[in-house]
């Protein structure tokens, strides 16, 4: 406590007073190039006052107890796998707690400063300060979660395999081996498929862009000003597509296991690969859109008909090369896609046979399998939640570097992350922030 003019001021009041004085001083000294409105502040208030309930994290925090309960329901051969899972969980849980604390220390500064900026507007110094805070977030929760869930999956698969063999004998053992081999083949086929898809998507985009530029140069040769007006309209059209492609990236990034299926443990890795591949392609398409926007802007700066003619001659050669390459890629794509589809069908069929063996026995749904199912559900759902919230925050912070308007989304996502961390760690960071900004 401090005494000033006979009054006690607590820490929160001091922070609030200090921050609002800085706010007023900067407002008086600097012109603000980007402003926000009352609805932006109202959106942040709503997010802070109605925090999301991450109930699955409470179950995740109690996984040690779930593992202990499962121990009494599983055969002795499964205990080493459970012990390995317990050790991995303990290490990961501690990493999360430390990581959440470090991240919230940075994000609380980010949210408080952003609140002031939303009230008065953003200048370059503000933006640099926010980006500096963003760069201090050096903990990759997505990788931590992914590494843990792969270790957990391995342990749970081993336990499930023992239960399947106990029910189905040699037939189940053979099917399990086949499933493992098919999974490896599927992963390799998936890499080939995403690689050829990426290349084909890139060359298709290049051809579209080059073809449009050729059309523009032809029109510019006849009427440069009319062609430039049309190109400006094209630029506006492309810029309006950015949110759509950003949403596609987000859709893949936030994808998770929506519905639990019988034998879903065997699908974990395949689903993860599909999600990662989808996000990779979506990101590449977004990057190409940005490149095309930049290209249109450069074309608008090319004013003389002479320079346009030179550019057209260059593009003619490049366009022909791209079309030839496109034909080569198209001839390769189909057999790769067919092989992937064939492996995928065989994988699904093999897992289905495993499930039939399991359910043909009256003890298939005993306490042992229920215990493993419960563990699987908790671990995967919690991992999906942490990855989704973390990726959403990272995405909005990345957008902030280019678009000041993304600050509202970034603060909302940072608030949700803090809320998640508070519920996991039993902390009150969000409440402290609300007191400081007088909410």
Buried (B, 14 or more C-beta within 10 A) or exposed (E): EEEEEEEEBEEBBEBBEEBBEEBEEBBEEBEBEBEBEEEBBEBBBEBBEEBEEBEBBEBBBEBEEBBEEBBEBBEEEBEEBBEBBBEBBEEBBEBBBEBBEBBBEBBBBBBBBBBBBBBBBBBEEBBEBBEEBBEBBEBEBBEBBBBBBBBBBBBBBBBBBBBBBBBBEEBBEBBBEBBEEBBEBBEEBBEBBBBBBBBBBBBBBBBEBBBBBBEBBEBBEEEBEEBBEBBEEBBEEBEEEBEEBBEBBBEBBBBBBEEEEBBBBBBBBBBBBBBBBBBBBBBBBBBBBBEBBEBBEEBBEBEEEEEBEEBBEEBEEEBEEBBEBBEEBEEBBEEBBEBBEEBBEBBBEBBEBBBEBBEEEEEBEEEBBEBBBBBBBBBBBBBBBBBBBBBBBBBBBBBBEEBBEBBBBBBBBBBBBBBBBBBBBEBEBBEBBBBBBEE
